[in-house]
Amino acid sequence: MNKGQVYAALSVLLGLASVAICSGPASAQTPPAQPAASTAEKATGSLRLDLLTRKRDLGESQEAFGVKSWVPAPPPLPPPPPPVVAAPRAPLLPFRYMGRVDDGLGSVTFFLIRGTTTLSVSVGETIDNTYRLESADGGALQFTYLPLKERQSLQIGVGP
C-alpha cells in the first residue's frame, strides 16, 4: 500500500469510530426500517426545494455587510432647461460697393460686385429673388433678404 491509500483507510476508520461512539449502543429507540423509496421520491419527498431559490430580504442595498447611511438623500436635480434655439438670421451681404451712376433724371444705378460678377441695380429691383434694394440714403444701401424679410445695410461711405 502506498501513503495515499493508508491515509484514506485511516480516515474511513476514524469516521466509522466517531459514528459508533456518538450514536451509542443500538436500542429499541431506533425507528423501524422504512421501505426503500425511489430516488425521485427521495429527492423531492422530504426536501423543500423552494427554500433553495428563495432570496432573503437584505434591505434596500441588497448587501449583507454594505455601508448604511442615515443621512437623507439629496433632492433630485431639476431637469435642464430646453436648449435655446436662435432664430434664423440672414447671411452677411455678399455684395461690395463699386460705384454709382446718376443719369440726371432722378434715376441712380448702383454697381455692386458679388464674387467675380458685376451687378447694376436700381432702387426697387430684386437680385436673384433673394435680395431687394429698398433705398439708398445716409451713405448706405438698404437691402431686404427676401426669404426672412430681414433688412440689411451696405455702407457706401458717401451720401446719395
C-alpha positions as CSV (number, residue, x, y, z in Angstrom):
1,M,0.0,0.0,0.0
2,N,1.2,3.5,-0.7
3,K,0.8,6.5,1.6
4,G,-2.4,7.8,0.0
5,Q,-4.2,4.5,0.4
6,V,-3.0,4.3,4.1
7,Y,-4.4,7.8,4.8
8,A,-7.7,7.0,3.1
9,A,-8.1,3.8,5.1
10,L,-7.3,5.6,8.4
11,S,-9.8,8.4,7.7
12,V,-12.5,5.9,6.9
13,L,-11.8,4.0,10.1
14,L,-11.8,7.2,12.2
15,G,-15.1,8.2,10.6
16,L,-16.7,4.9,11.5
17,A,-15.4,5.0,15.0
18,S,-16.8,8.5,15.6
19,V,-20.2,7.5,14.3
20,A,-20.2,4.4,16.6
21,I,-19.2,6.5,19.6
22,C,-21.7,9.3,19.0
23,S,-24.7,7.1,18.3
24,G,-24.2,4.9,21.4
25,P,-25.5,1.3,21.7
26,A,-28.3,0.3,19.5
27,S,-31.6,0.3,21.4
28,A,-35.3,0.0,20.9
29,Q,-35.5,3.7,20.2
30,T,-34.3,3.4,16.6
31,P,-37.2,3.6,14.3
32,P,-38.1,0.6,12.2
33,A,-36.6,0.5,8.8
34,Q,-38.8,2.1,6.2
35,P,-39.4,0.6,2.8
36,A,-37.0,1.8,0.2
37,A,-38.3,4.8,-1.9
38,S,-37.3,5.6,-5.4
39,T,-34.7,8.2,-6.0
40,A,-37.2,10.6,-7.3
41,E,-39.3,10.4,-4.1
42,K,-36.1,10.9,-2.1
43,A,-35.2,14.0,-4.0
44,T,-38.5,15.8,-3.7
45,G,-40.4,14.0,-0.9
46,S,-38.7,15.3,2.2
47,L,-36.8,18.3,0.8
48,R,-38.3,21.7,0.4
49,L,-36.7,22.8,-2.8
50,D,-38.4,26.2,-2.7
51,L,-36.1,27.2,0.2
52,L,-33.1,26.8,-2.1
53,T,-34.2,29.5,-4.5
54,R,-35.8,32.0,-2.1
55,K,-34.0,35.2,-1.7
56,R,-33.5,36.7,1.7
57,D,-34.5,40.4,2.3
58,L,-31.3,42.3,3.0
59,G,-32.9,45.8,2.8
60,E,-32.6,48.3,0.1
61,S,-28.9,47.8,-0.7
62,Q,-29.1,44.0,-1.1
63,E,-25.7,43.8,0.7
64,A,-25.4,42.0,3.9
65,F,-22.3,43.9,5.0
66,G,-22.7,47.1,3.0
67,V,-22.4,50.6,4.4
68,K,-25.7,52.2,5.5
69,S,-26.0,55.9,5.7
70,W,-28.8,57.5,7.7
71,V,-28.4,60.9,6.0
72,P,-31.4,61.6,3.8
73,A,-30.8,61.6,0.1
74,P,-30.5,65.0,-1.6
75,P,-33.5,66.1,-3.6
76,P,-33.3,65.2,-7.3
77,L,-31.8,67.9,-9.6
78,P,-34.3,69.9,-11.7
79,P,-34.4,69.0,-15.4
80,P,-32.1,71.1,-17.5
81,P,-33.7,73.9,-19.4
82,P,-34.5,73.3,-23.0
83,P,-31.8,74.4,-25.4
84,V,-32.3,77.9,-26.7
85,V,-32.7,77.8,-30.5
86,A,-31.6,81.0,-32.1
87,A,-34.0,82.4,-34.7
88,P,-32.7,82.1,-38.2
89,R,-30.8,85.1,-39.5
90,A,-29.9,86.4,-42.9
91,P,-26.4,85.7,-44.1
92,L,-24.0,88.5,-44.5
93,L,-24.4,90.6,-47.6
94,P,-22.4,89.0,-50.4
95,F,-22.0,92.4,-52.2
96,R,-19.3,95.0,-52.3
97,Y,-19.9,98.6,-53.5
98,M,-18.1,99.5,-56.7
99,G,-19.8,102.8,-57.7
100,R,-22.9,104.5,-59.0
101,V,-24.1,106.5,-62.0
102,D,-26.7,109.3,-61.7
103,D,-28.4,109.9,-65.1
104,G,-29.6,113.4,-64.0
105,L,-33.3,112.5,-64.3
106,G,-33.5,111.1,-60.8
107,S,-32.6,107.6,-61.6
108,V,-29.4,106.2,-59.9
109,T,-27.8,102.9,-60.8
110,F,-25.5,101.3,-58.3
111,F,-22.7,98.9,-59.3
112,L,-22.1,96.0,-57.0
113,I,-19.6,93.2,-57.0
114,R,-20.6,89.7,-55.9
115,G,-17.6,87.3,-56.2
116,T,-16.4,87.9,-59.8
117,T,-19.8,89.1,-61.1
118,T,-20.6,92.8,-61.5
119,L,-24.3,93.8,-60.9
120,S,-26.1,97.0,-61.8
121,V,-29.0,97.6,-59.5
122,S,-31.5,100.5,-59.1
123,V,-33.8,101.1,-56.1
124,G,-36.7,98.7,-56.1
125,E,-35.0,95.9,-58.1
126,T,-34.6,92.3,-57.0
127,I,-31.4,90.4,-57.2
128,D,-31.7,86.6,-57.8
129,N,-35.1,86.5,-56.0
130,T,-33.1,86.8,-52.8
131,Y,-32.3,90.4,-52.1
132,R,-34.2,93.6,-53.0
133,L,-32.6,97.1,-52.9
134,E,-35.1,99.1,-50.9
135,S,-33.4,102.5,-50.6
136,A,-30.2,104.5,-50.8
137,D,-29.9,107.1,-48.1
138,G,-27.5,108.3,-45.5
139,G,-24.4,106.8,-47.1
140,A,-25.9,103.2,-47.1
141,L,-27.8,100.9,-49.3
142,Q,-30.7,99.2,-47.6
143,F,-31.4,95.7,-48.7
144,T,-34.1,93.2,-47.7
145,Y,-33.2,89.5,-47.5
146,L,-36.5,88.2,-49.0
147,P,-36.6,84.6,-47.5
148,L,-36.7,86.0,-44.0
149,K,-37.8,89.6,-44.7
150,E,-34.8,90.9,-42.8
151,R,-33.4,94.3,-43.5
152,Q,-29.6,94.8,-44.0
153,S,-27.5,97.7,-45.0
154,L,-24.3,98.1,-47.0
155,Q,-22.2,101.2,-46.2
156,I,-21.1,103.0,-49.2
157,G,-19.4,106.0,-47.4
158,V,-21.0,108.8,-49.5
159,G,-24.4,110.5,-49.4
160,P,-26.7,109.9,-52.4
